Amino acid sequence: MRSLCVFKNLKSRYAMLKTAILGGSGYTGLELLRLLSLHPDTVVIEATSRQHRGKKVSEVFPSLSGFYDRLEFSAPEDFKNIKADFVFSALPHGASQEVVPEVLKSCRVIDLSADFRIHDAAVYRAWYGEHKSEALLKDAVYGLPELHRAKVKDARLLANPGCYPTGAILALAPLIKAGAADTSSIIVDSKSGVSGAGRGANLDTSFVEVASGFKAYKVGCHRHTPEIEQELSLLSGAGVSVTFTPHLIPVERGILTTAYVKLKKMMSGADLHGLYDEFYGQEKFVRLMPPGRFPDISQVRGSNYCDIGVYADEKKGTAIIVSAIDNLVKGASGQAVQNMNIMAGLKEDTGLQSPPMAV
């Protein structure tokens, strides 16, 4: 198959992991290409795009000039011929479930759509409609490494978490796991940059519509709600319900999530900070802010970090947790590479060590 990378001669001296990207011309596909181009242990051997088939990757994405000057986007139908160690499926929701069963016959798959994140077929049908590969739902591993690292390692089908759920679940996990939260009254308020809506042309996400705006959308009915509840319920050992409201803000990328939790018993600010420090102290990609400080999406831009700040309102018995991620990196492609590293037995931060783009 065609080589994608001008660094192939350097990389070929080693036993490289062969990777492929289905749906390589969207924002998550572009971010995967960017991250994998400098990964020391991988080479991308294929990238598909219906819209740009036959065009060189560097022609479609000039920012990747010098990295993918020889690779051409192939037709989506070519997925049946891919012989890779790992296939990243960055296809739209509903499309992955049609091709993943075939790809799984010869490759391990990391799916970035919502097609395999929900374990319960009935819940999936209620939020997304019929599933064409329903039998695979029970086999897919939900790829949030901070919670499921052991299962991720042996996964053959990895369901990469959604961007909103990543920020929300990481913000709430320590409290839920400790049994310290009143799980009947959790509020999750999230604000996302426009890239979360995808690369396709849409009036609602056009520059003029977004530039001076700030709005809530899909209030009470966003499809990431059951994903958040599923993972928090598994942590709790009982059903957890959340009130989730997403907002669109006029920035390119980033998600800021503020979670409000009623505590079962009084907890000081020091106790709350200590709980989070113990839970995430050994995690490479979760950074706990010092007491009294809270994250800004600018400080995680372009990185695989999730930054978290915590506050305990002792008078009201409430915890307020703020998390910040880059929706295209820790919320999508970076987390997918993190999962691939775990699955391949590599250091978890391989290819992801660069600091955030502060400005």
Stockholm file with secondary structure:
# STOCKHOLM 1.0

chainA/1-359         MRSLCVFKNLKSRYAMLKTAILGGSGYTGLELLRLLSLHPDTVVIEATSRQHRGKKVSEVFPSLSGFYDRLEFSAPEDFKNIKADFVFSALPHGASQEVVPEVLKSCRVIDLSADFRIHDAAVYRAWYGEHKSEALLKDAVYGLPELHRAKVKDARLLANPGCYPTGAILALAPLIKAGAADTSSIIVDSKSGVSGAGRGANLDTSFVEVASGFKAYKVGCHRHTPEIEQELSLLSGAGVSVTFTPHLIPVERGILTTAYVKLKKMMSGADLHGLYDEFYGQEKFVRLMPPGRFPDISQVRGSNYCDIGVYADEKKGTAIIVSAIDNLVKGASGQAVQNMNIMAGLKEDTGLQSPPMAV
#=GR chainA/1-359 SS CCCCCTTHHHHTTSCCEEEEEESTTSHHHHHHHHHHHTCTTEEEEEEBCTTTTTSBHHHHCGGGTTTSSSCBCBCGGGGGGCCCSEEEECCCTTTHHHHHHHHTTTSEEEECSSTTTCSCHHHHHHHHCCCTTGGGTTTCEECCHHHHHHHHHTCSEEECCCHHHHHHHHHHHHHHHTTCBCTTSEEEEEEECGGGGCSSCCGGGSHHHHTTCCEECSTTTCTTHHHHHHHHHHHHTSCCCEEEEEEECSSSSCEEEEEEEEBSSCCCHHHHHHHHHHHHTTCSSEEECCTTCCCCGGGTTTSSCEEEEEEEETTTTEEEEEEEECTTIIIIIHHHHHHHHHHHTCCTTTTCCCCCCCC
#=GC SS_cons         CCCCCTTHHHHTTSCCEEEEEESTTSHHHHHHHHHHHTCTTEEEEEEBCTTTTTSBHHHHCGGGTTTSSSCBCBCGGGGGGCCCSEEEECCCTTTHHHHHHHHTTTSEEEECSSTTTCSCHHHHHHHHCCCTTGGGTTTCEECCHHHHHHHHHTCSEEECCCHHHHHHHHHHHHHHHTTCBCTTSEEEEEEECGGGGCSSCCGGGSHHHHTTCCEECSTTTCTTHHHHHHHHHHHHTSCCCEEEEEEECSSSSCEEEEEEEEBSSCCCHHHHHHHHHHHHTTCSSEEECCTTCCCCGGGTTTSSCEEEEEEEETTTTEEEEEEEECTTIIIIIHHHHHHHHHHHTCCTTTTCCCCCCCC
//
